[in-house]
């Protein structure tokens, strides 16, 4: 079994925040692959289904971002899931908007959700890094990630989530590079190249 985790903060107040793009991506995977209805478990919302023939559990921790590891750790222990089968979808300040990169392990770059998961579960898990860009000043980061996406950003946000859902069978099959490439090609085809976004 694979465990796909989306990071975000619970509640309507945070639903459209940049920090919640992990939740948005996981929601789209659930819709696209017709997962079971969400239910409350492991201090989170979970849904079970199949992606590309692989059994996948989706999890959205409801602990608030900085305690995400409590929820992820509970689910991993219950299902006896190892770090190699854990993928975390999260917002990434160090990537341009609409970009995606997949990596295993590495630093947590000040991301409180990743820091919590590393503390509770270990560090060598897969991260699907969803680029949201950087406000340009470290002092502005907190407000930036906890503010809503601007109206002009929603087309690429929705397309990035769709691309992740379309390519999810590759991720479930362990084909990280192919997953990343398919998402990139989808976004290019939709006109979300770096030059276009920079001029938006």
N, C-alpha and C positions, 0 to 999 in steps of 0.2 A: 504493500500500500504506500502511496505517496501522500504527503501532507503539504498542501498549498496554503500558506498563511498570507492574508492581506493585513497590512498595518493601517491603523487609523484610530480615531477617538469616537466613542459611541455617542449617539444622540443627534437629533436634528440640527442642533446648533453648529455641529462640526461637519455635517454631511458633505458640504461642497468645498471644504478646506483643501488646500494643496497637500496638507499632511495626510489627507484621507484618500489619496489616489490608489493606495494599496487595496482599500475596501472596494473602490469602484472597479478595479480590475478583476477582483475575485467575484464580485456580483455579476459581471459580464460573463465570466467563465461558467458560473452557475446557470445563467440564463441560456447561453449558447449550447451547452451540453446537457441541458434538461436534468439538472440535479434535483435531488429530493428537497422538499421545503426546509427552510432553515429552522433549527431548533436550538434551545439553550442548553449548553453543556460545557464543561471545562472552563468556566468563567468566560464563555464566549458564545458565538453563534456558529453552529456547524451544519454542514450539508454534505451528503455522500452521493457519489456518482461514479461514472466511468468516463475517462478521457483517452481516446485512442486505444481502447482495450485495456487500459490500466485502471485499477481501482484507485480513486482519489478521494481524500477527505479535504474539504475546504473549511477553513477556520478564520473567523474574524474576532479576535480578542475584544472583550467588552470591559477590560480592566483600566482603560486609559493607556495611552501610548507607553508611558515610562514603566508600566508593570506588565507589558505584553508577554514577557517570558514566563510568568506564572501560568497563564492560560496555555501557551505553547508546550511548556514542560508537562503539564497534566495530560494533554492529549497524546504527546509522544510516549509517555510512560504507559498509558492505558493501552494504546495500540501497538506498543513495542516497536516504534518507528525510530530508526537510526538517523543520524545527521545527514547521511548521504541521500535520504529520501525526503528531506525537508527543503522546501523552497519558500522564501519570504519575498513578497511583493511590497516594495516600499518607495516612498518619494526620495529623490536624490538631488540635492542642491548642486552637486558638482557635475551634473550632466545638463546639457542644453535642453530646453523644453521639447517634448515629443521624442526624445532619444531614449533608447533602452540598451542596457548592457547587463549581461549575466556574468556573475563571478562566484567562486566558492571561497569562503573564508575572507581573510583580509581585515582591515581596520573598520571600525564602525563610524568613523567620520563625525563623531558628535551626535549621532542619531540615537535618541533615547530608547526607541523601540528595539533597535538592533542590539544596543548595549544590554538591555534587559534579557533578551533572548540568549545572548552569549553567556551572561552570568548564570542563567538557569539551565542551559542546555549544552553549552559548548559553542565553539566559534566556526567550525568547519561545515557550515551549511550553505546552500545555494541562495544567492540574493538576485532577484530580478529587480534591477535598479531602474526606476521610472523617472526620467529627467523632468524636473520642474524649473530648472534655472536657479540663479542666485540673485538676490536683490542688490548685490554689489558692495554691501557693507555688513560686516559681521553683526553689528549692533541692530540691524534691521531683520535678521533672520527669524527671530521668534515671532514677530508680528507677521512676517511674510508667509511662513508655513501655516500659521493659524488663521489666515485670511482666505476668503473664497477665491476660487479661480475667477478671473475677469470674464465677462461675457465673450470677448474675442478669443479667449483661450479654449472655450468648450469644444469647438470642432476638433482640435488636435487631441484633447483629453479623451473624448469619446472614441476617436479613431484609434488611439493608442490602446485603449481598453479592448476594443473590437479586435485589433491586431493580436493582442495577447491571447484572447479567447480562440481566435482562428488557429493560431500556431501552438496552442496548449498541448495537442497530442505529441508534438516533438519534444516539449519540455518533460511531459510525463514519461516519454520513452528514453530520457537521458540524453537527448540530442541537443545540448545547450547551444552550440554554435549555429546549428540549423534553425533553432527557434529564434535566436537573435537575428539571424539574417532574414528570415521570413518576415519578422516584424519590421525590420528596416525597409525591406522592399515594399511592403504594404504602405508604410508611411510615406515613402518617396512617391509611390503611385498616387497617393491622395494629396500630393502637393505640400507635404509638411517637411520639405528639405530645410536645411539650416539657413540657407540664403533667404528663402521666403519668410521664415519665421522671424529672422532678424529685421526684415523690412516691414513686419506687420505692425 
